[in-house]
Amino acid sequence: MKTGEAIDFLIQSQALKFGEFLLKSGRKAPYFINTGCFDDGKKISRLAHFYAQKLVSLGLHKADAVFGPAYKGIPLCVSTAMSLSQNFDTNIGFSFNRKEAKTRGEGGEFVGTPLSRGMKVALVEDVVTAGTTLQEMVPVLRERLGVEVAGVVILVDRAERGKGTLSAVQEAEAELGIKIHPIITIFDIISYLSKPNSSGFQIDSALQSRIDEYRAEFGAPSFEA
């Protein structure tokens, strides 16, 4: 996968926006990734292809299932499993959790491929900002179900500081003992869009200054993804 293809897709899907955005953390960011913009079959299929490519490149397609935490992880795990089957000749299960356990019908907290002790899952998420979802979900999979989280694939790593000097992703990796693999990072995005490219958008000097100021205040140091 070429990084530029993924960034072009984010711009053309209007999932990557520039302006002023108030984040849950209280920070005012000059850019925002809204994965809710992948709202039709063509877009989610294209997105899933990027996830499937990443899983295959990492060997994570050999896991027993793709797991997606509710809610945004639900379409991700389903569509990624479909893409693996259709484009990579890999039949893999998918599973996701309910926010609240169902007490009627088949009941239970999880939907899809039944997860049991000794199984391996590849977890898919959209964007890690504070790592809250991972902090909640990984212990459930490990301790309650006995499932191994073989790796995590996310769409974008914003590479912003967490509680300390490390990024939220690096903190989650250290605290949970997992490896998180971004499809692209904010460094990829800024580098690609700062010069002529095929996305139809280029960062101008005013926007670049705002990004530099924001990164100086909240960004974690550059690192190899």
CORSULWO-V390156 format. One record per helix or strand of 2 or more residues. SS is the DSSP state (H for helix, E for strand). FROM is the first residue (numbers start at 1). TO is the last residue. If there is no record, write none. Layout:
ss->{SS	SS}
from->{FROM	FROM}
to->{TO	TO}
This chain:
ss->{H	E	E	H	H	H	E	H	E	E	E	H	E	E	H	E	H	H}
from->{3	16	28	35	41	60	65	72	93	108	120	132	148	160	168	180	186	205}
to->{12	22	33	37	58	62	68	88	102	112	128	144	157	161	176	185	193	218}
